[in-house]
Amino acid sequence: MQIHVLLLEPSRLYQQILGEMLSQQKDVKLTILEGGQAGIESTRQQHFDLICVSMHLADGSGIEFCEKARAIPELSSIPILLITSENNQETLGRALRAGATDILKKSEISAFDERMATLLPISSRTVGITGKVLLIEDDPDQAKALALALEHADFEVMITKSVEEALIGMETEGIDVVVADVLLGSGQTGIDFIRQLRSRTAWQTVPVMALSASKDERRRLMVLSSGAQDFMAKPVSNEELVIRLRNLLSTRRLFQQIERDRERLREMATTDALTGLYNRAFLVESAERRLSEARRHKQPVSLIIGDIDFFKKINDTHGHDKGDVVLRAVGKLLKTFFRDEDLPARFGGEEFVILLNHCSLEHAQRKAESLRQTISDLKPGDLTVTMSLGVTERSGDSESFDQLFKRADDALYKAKHGGRNQVVAG
């Protein structure tokens, strides 16, 4: 099911930002225009599932657009998300009265996808999505009725009556989504809970649906600004609540997938695929920064360059697959052999480089010698493998990484031409 979204935004920057965010969703087709009149004319030619409009347009305001759109019968029920940097409560109230379904602050633009999803009609990607709901409701009858409706839709429900109970539930129950009444007993509010929820890093992405019997626009704005993703007025339509919760969960899972994809891309950009060590590009980029920190704090930094002896012979005699076994084994060893603050990398081919923070030349030599002996005992793929190593320490505040590397590489050259399987300091 393709979702058609109309974006009315004169700023090229925000056009690009929102366009890139929407491009992550394969089922969204985006139309971008700069003015309200062009937007009205576009809606006469094509149906849109959602309209996102900036407060300031090329030919007027977002509020004026909302008024014109709601006067057209075909647009009376299409959700309109107003995007603004405006903080004036009276102006925001005017926008809601003019027909804006919801308001998103530009300072919260990272939540655009999530807010948008709560306004869209249910799509095929949300059918069957369920999860564990934390329901915060102090009225036992309402709590029971909501829980039954959610359980009928295959949600698992945990009912709590207070902020304290809800926080315990978050700690222990693996909650996927929260439904919170705004007004609770004992002087507590759902807003108190939402603010505490958003103060914890681990819970910042858990979606929240707020419920309130009050139709006061200021309260709705306060609830949304406190960190809730969606708001429903009581009495609640059970069917609509289920749809909105599924949309919230669908969006959260989409964000989680995007974050996993981003992490994988980060790993691909910084990590050598064969050995799991940092790659050359990451080493070079990080080294200058670490040297700068060492200069500022007057701390020693050392560098080890190691080269597997006669590696070409291993490939020629036993094949490249066996050579890869050797490289992976050495990479695995280096990942555990050095401290967390050190930076081991595969520099290319059979050459490995380790940057050691807070490490003198004497200590680096001992570490390199210990590494040489360990590799001699490694026997990866039942092969005897040795390594020649060059070691040096940063000399002078003006020395760059290239200069440090050159001195360690010269030491490695002496180790290789002096008989191999040895450590030489330079």
HELIX and SHEET records of a PDB file:
HELIX    1   1 ARG A   12  SER A   23  1                                  12    
HELIX    2   2 GLY A   36  GLN A   45  1                                  10    
HELIX    3   3 GLY A   62  ARG A   70  1                                   9    
HELIX    4   4 PRO A   73  LEU A   75  5                                   3    
HELIX    5   5 GLN A   89  ALA A   98  1                                  10    
HELIX    6   6 LYS A  106  ALA A  111  5                                   6    
HELIX    7   7 PHE A  112  LEU A  119  1                                   8    
HELIX    8   8 SER A  124  THR A  126  5                                   3    
HELIX    9   9 PRO A  140  HIS A  152  1                                  13    
HELIX   10  10 VAL A  163  THR A  172  1                                  10    
HELIX   11  11 GLY A  190  ARG A  198  1                                   9    
HELIX   12  12 THR A  201  TRP A  203  5                                   3    
HELIX   13  13 GLU A  217  SER A  226  1                                  10    
HELIX   14  14 ASN A  238  THR A  270  1                                  33    
HELIX   15  15 ARG A  280  HIS A  297  1                                  18    
HELIX   16  16 PHE A  311  HIS A  318  1                                   8    
HELIX   17  17 HIS A  320  PHE A  337  1                                  18    
HELIX   18  18 LEU A  361  SER A  376  1                                  16    
HELIX   19  19 PRO A  380  ASP A  382  5                                   3    
HELIX   20  20 PHE A  401  HIS A  417  1                                  17    
SHEET    1   A 5 VAL A  28  LEU A  33  0                                        
SHEET    2   A 5 ILE A   3  LEU A   8  1                                        
SHEET    3   A 5 LEU A  50  SER A  54  1                                        
SHEET    4   A 5 ILE A  80  THR A  84  1                                        
SHEET    5   A 5 ASP A 102  LYS A 105  1                                        
SHEET    1   B 2 HIS A  56  LEU A  57  0                                        
SHEET    2   B 2 GLY A  60  SER A  61 -1                                        
SHEET    1   C 5 GLU A 156  THR A 160  0                                        
SHEET    2   C 5 LYS A 132  ILE A 136  1                                        
SHEET    3   C 5 VAL A 177  ASP A 181  1                                        
SHEET    4   C 5 VAL A 208  SER A 212  1                                        
SHEET    5   C 5 ASP A 230  ALA A 233  1                                        
SHEET    1   D 5 LEU A 343  GLY A 348  0                                        
SHEET    2   D 5 GLU A 351  ASN A 357 -1                                        
SHEET    3   D 5 VAL A 301  ILE A 308 -1                                        
SHEET    4   D 5 MET A 387  GLU A 393 -1                                        
SHEET    5   D 5 VAL A 423  ALA A 425  1                                        
END                                                                             
